[in-house]
Amino acid sequence: MATVPLSGTNIRFISGVPFSNDYKHTRWFDNQTQQTTYFNNKFVVHEMLKANFQRIEGRTFVSVNKSIDKL
C-alpha cells in the first residue's frame, strides 16, 4: 500500500491526458524517465506547492485552492 505524504507535496493538475478509470487507455512506459517526460509535457491547469494532506475517517484528502469550475 502506498504511503501518502502528509506535508510538503507538490501537486499539478494537467490536461490532455487521455486516461479514464476503466483502464481502456492505459499507457505503459519503459522507464520512469519516459513517464516523467510524458506528464511534464502536458498543459498545467493548476499547481500547488507544499500542499498538505489531511486524514479524515481513514481516508486521505487535500484541499485545493482553486474552484472546481477552473479545474
C-alpha positions in Angstrom: 0.0 0.0 0.0 1.3 3.4 -0.9 2.1 5.9 1.8 0.7 9.4 1.3 3.0 12.2 2.5 1.2 14.5 4.9 3.0 17.7 4.1 5.3 19.4 1.6 3.8 17.7 -1.5 3.8 19.4 -4.9 0.6 18.8 -6.9 0.0 19.5 -10.6 -3.4 19.3 -12.3 -2.8 18.7 -16.0 -5.0 18.4 -19.1 -4.7 16.5 -22.3 -4.2 13.1 -20.6 -6.4 10.6 -22.4 -6.8 8.2 -19.4 -10.0 7.0 -17.8 -10.8 5.0 -14.8 -11.9 2.0 -16.9 -8.2 1.5 -17.9 -9.1 1.3 -21.6 -6.4 3.8 -22.5 -3.7 2.8 -20.1 -0.3 3.8 -21.3 2.8 1.8 -20.4 6.2 3.4 -20.1 9.6 1.6 -20.4 11.0 3.6 -17.5 10.3 6.4 -15.1 12.2 9.0 -17.2 9.7 8.4 -20.1 6.8 8.6 -17.8 8.0 11.9 -16.2 8.7 13.4 -19.6 5.3 12.5 -20.9 3.5 14.2 -18.0 5.8 17.2 -17.8 4.9 18.0 -21.4 1.2 18.3 -20.6 -0.5 21.6 -20.0 -0.6 22.5 -16.3 -4.1 23.8 -15.3 -3.2 24.4 -11.7 -0.2 23.8 -9.5 0.1 23.7 -5.7 3.5 23.7 -3.9 3.9 22.2 -0.5 0.3 21.0 -0.2 -0.9 19.3 2.9 -2.9 16.2 3.0 -5.5 15.5 5.7 -6.8 12.2 7.0 -10.5 12.1 7.8 -12.1 8.9 8.9 -9.4 6.7 7.4 -9.4 8.5 4.0 -6.8 11.0 2.7 -7.8 14.4 1.3 -6.2 17.5 0.1 -7.8 20.9 0.0 -7.3 22.6 -3.4 -7.1 26.4 -3.6 -9.0 26.6 -6.9 -12.6 26.3 -7.8 -13.8 23.1 -9.4 -15.0 25.1 -12.4 -11.5 26.3 -13.1 -10.1 22.8 -12.8 
